[in-house]
Amino acid sequence: MCNQDIRCAAGGAGVKLWQIADALGISDGGLSRKLRKELSEEKKGEILSIIEKISQNKG
């Protein structure tokens, strides 16, 4: 499965994909479509930092 590292990071941090999509300013369906193909390292870094930010704000 593509972008497994993002999916695992989000799940481990208790962050839902819709929360990431909201932070990116796109729909949750749009994020799901993007995750079907492997993202660039730059885009992965952006998403991983969003996951970290969201998880810090939760706790």
Rosetta blueprint (number, residue, H / E / L):
1 M L
2 C L
3 N L
4 Q H
5 D H
6 I H
7 R H
8 C H
9 A H
10 A H
11 G H
12 G H
13 A H
14 G L
15 V L
16 K L
17 L H
18 W H
19 Q H
20 I H
21 A H
22 D H
23 A H
24 L H
25 G L
26 I L
27 S L
28 D H
29 G H
30 G H
31 L H
32 S H
33 R H
34 K H
35 L L
36 R L
37 K L
38 E L
39 L L
40 S L
41 E H
42 E H
43 K H
44 K H
45 G H
46 E H
47 I H
48 L H
49 S H
50 I H
51 I H
52 E H
53 K H
54 I H
55 S H
56 Q H
57 N H
58 K H
59 G L
